[in-house]
Amino acid sequence: MKKETDRDLGSGLRSNMIVNVESPNPALTFYGAVKSMMAGNRVTRVEWNNSNIYGQLKDGVLQLHKEDGFYNWIVNEGDIISEDWVLVVP
């Protein structure tokens, strides 16, 4: 079951998010985040502490949205090993 919520995930990130409420840990691995982006979702990391910074798949390219626009996302090791990915509602 999924629901929309305004939730604090422990690092102070507060944003409207869709979380899997049946899971004890609503965060995703990078693999899960990529699968979610392939399904058309946007993802962010709790560590980023800003839901205006998010990744998405656009025109077949991973892009990172920051305050000043979109950038091609150069995935780094930290992104790959992180398990604090969450879905964001546009």
Short mmCIF file of the C-alpha atoms (twelve columns), coordinates in Angstrom:
data_MODEL
# 
_entry.id   MODEL 
# 
loop_
_atom_site.group_PDB 
_atom_site.id 
_atom_site.type_symbol 
_atom_site.label_atom_id 
_atom_site.label_alt_id 
_atom_site.label_comp_id 
_atom_site.label_asym_id 
_atom_site.label_seq_id 
_atom_site.Cartn_x 
_atom_site.Cartn_y 
_atom_site.Cartn_z 
_atom_site.pdbx_PDB_model_num 
ATOM 1  C CA . MET A 1  0.000  0.000  0.000   1 
ATOM 2  C CA . LYS A 2  1.319  3.431  -0.865  1 
ATOM 3  C CA . LYS A 3  0.209  6.761  0.466   1 
ATOM 4  C CA . GLU A 4  1.219  10.375 0.161   1 
ATOM 5  C CA . THR A 5  2.635  11.828 3.329   1 
ATOM 6  C CA . ASP A 6  4.601  14.718 4.743   1 
ATOM 7  C CA . ARG A 7  7.216  12.787 6.653   1 
ATOM 8  C CA . ASP A 8  10.544 13.222 8.376   1 
ATOM 9  C CA . LEU A 9  12.867 10.350 7.435   1 
ATOM 10 C CA . GLY A 10 15.405 10.974 10.151  1 
ATOM 11 C CA . SER A 11 17.689 13.508 8.496   1 
ATOM 12 C CA . GLY A 12 15.250 16.364 8.512   1 
ATOM 13 C CA . LEU A 13 14.041 15.897 4.937   1 
ATOM 14 C CA . ARG A 14 10.430 16.934 4.962   1 
ATOM 15 C CA . SER A 15 8.548  16.824 1.733   1 
ATOM 16 C CA . ASN A 16 5.468  15.346 0.181   1 
ATOM 17 C CA . MET A 17 6.626  11.851 -0.647  1 
ATOM 18 C CA . ILE A 18 5.118  8.590  -1.733  1 
ATOM 19 C CA . VAL A 19 6.335  5.896  0.587   1 
ATOM 20 C CA . ASN A 20 5.612  2.202  0.851   1 
ATOM 21 C CA . VAL A 21 3.950  2.107  4.253   1 
ATOM 22 C CA . GLU A 22 4.092  -1.704 4.435   1 
ATOM 23 C CA . SER A 23 7.876  -1.595 4.497   1 
ATOM 24 C CA . PRO A 24 9.635  -0.806 7.783   1 
ATOM 25 C CA . ASN A 25 12.174 1.197  5.761   1 
ATOM 26 C CA . PRO A 26 10.619 3.260  2.957   1 
ATOM 27 C CA . ALA A 27 14.015 4.093  1.454   1 
ATOM 28 C CA . LEU A 28 15.277 2.494  -1.752  1 
ATOM 29 C CA . THR A 29 18.641 1.259  -2.952  1 
ATOM 30 C CA . PHE A 30 20.098 2.869  -6.073  1 
ATOM 31 C CA . TYR A 31 18.848 -0.112 -8.081  1 
ATOM 32 C CA . GLY A 32 15.338 0.521  -6.767  1 
ATOM 33 C CA . ALA A 33 15.690 4.232  -7.489  1 
ATOM 34 C CA . VAL A 34 16.709 3.543  -11.106 1 
ATOM 35 C CA . LYS A 35 13.781 1.146  -11.549 1 
ATOM 36 C CA . SER A 36 11.483 3.845  -10.178 1 
ATOM 37 C CA . MET A 37 12.894 6.438  -12.564 1 
ATOM 38 C CA . MET A 38 12.403 4.018  -15.453 1 
ATOM 39 C CA . ALA A 39 8.738  3.881  -14.411 1 
ATOM 40 C CA . GLY A 40 8.544  7.683  -14.669 1 
ATOM 41 C CA . ASN A 41 9.102  8.649  -11.025 1 
ATOM 42 C CA . ARG A 42 11.434 11.225 -9.538  1 
ATOM 43 C CA . VAL A 43 13.808 10.256 -6.744  1 
ATOM 44 C CA . THR A 44 15.883 12.088 -4.179  1 
ATOM 45 C CA . ARG A 45 18.177 11.142 -1.333  1 
ATOM 46 C CA . VAL A 46 17.408 11.815 2.311   1 
ATOM 47 C CA . GLU A 47 21.043 12.960 2.662   1 
ATOM 48 C CA . TRP A 48 20.434 15.748 0.133   1 
ATOM 49 C CA . ASN A 49 17.873 17.267 2.529   1 
ATOM 50 C CA . ASN A 50 16.131 19.072 -0.350  1 
ATOM 51 C CA . SER A 51 13.240 17.665 -2.393  1 
ATOM 52 C CA . ASN A 52 13.970 20.249 -5.119  1 
ATOM 53 C CA . ILE A 53 17.095 18.234 -5.920  1 
ATOM 54 C CA . TYR A 54 15.979 15.054 -7.613  1 
ATOM 55 C CA . GLY A 55 16.880 12.606 -10.325 1 
ATOM 56 C CA . GLN A 56 14.723 11.500 -13.216 1 
ATOM 57 C CA . LEU A 57 14.989 9.717  -16.521 1 
ATOM 58 C CA . LYS A 58 14.319 12.200 -19.324 1 
ATOM 59 C CA . ASP A 59 14.648 11.300 -22.994 1 
ATOM 60 C CA . GLY A 60 16.571 8.150  -22.037 1 
ATOM 61 C CA . VAL A 61 19.169 10.065 -20.010 1 
ATOM 62 C CA . LEU A 62 19.536 10.200 -16.231 1 
ATOM 63 C CA . GLN A 63 19.195 13.833 -15.285 1 
ATOM 64 C CA . LEU A 64 19.642 15.596 -11.987 1 
ATOM 65 C CA . HIS A 65 17.438 18.594 -11.243 1 
ATOM 66 C CA . LYS A 66 18.938 21.269 -9.028  1 
ATOM 67 C CA . GLU A 67 17.701 24.730 -8.105  1 
ATOM 68 C CA . ASP A 68 18.964 26.221 -11.371 1 
ATOM 69 C CA . GLY A 69 17.934 23.546 -13.886 1 
ATOM 70 C CA . PHE A 70 18.633 20.074 -15.230 1 
ATOM 71 C CA . TYR A 71 22.055 18.468 -15.641 1 
ATOM 72 C CA . ASN A 72 23.227 15.157 -17.055 1 
ATOM 73 C CA . TRP A 73 23.715 13.006 -13.995 1 
ATOM 74 C CA . ILE A 74 27.217 11.653 -13.532 1 
ATOM 75 C CA . VAL A 75 26.507 8.821  -11.098 1 
ATOM 76 C CA . ASN A 76 29.173 8.366  -8.442  1 
ATOM 77 C CA . GLU A 77 30.009 5.598  -5.989  1 
ATOM 78 C CA . GLY A 78 28.137 7.362  -3.188  1 
ATOM 79 C CA . ASP A 79 24.955 7.328  -5.280  1 
ATOM 80 C CA . ILE A 80 25.358 3.627  -6.067  1 
ATOM 81 C CA . ILE A 81 25.983 2.380  -2.530  1 
ATOM 82 C CA . SER A 82 23.393 4.616  -0.838  1 
ATOM 83 C CA . GLU A 83 20.201 3.135  0.502   1 
ATOM 84 C CA . ASP A 84 18.377 6.367  1.365   1 
ATOM 85 C CA . TRP A 85 16.590 6.977  -1.943  1 
ATOM 86 C CA . VAL A 86 12.934 8.024  -1.752  1 
ATOM 87 C CA . LEU A 87 10.292 8.861  -4.334  1 
ATOM 88 C CA . VAL A 88 9.101  12.466 -4.604  1 
ATOM 89 C CA . VAL A 89 5.796  13.767 -5.849  1 
ATOM 90 C CA . PRO A 90 6.253  16.295 -8.672  1 
# 
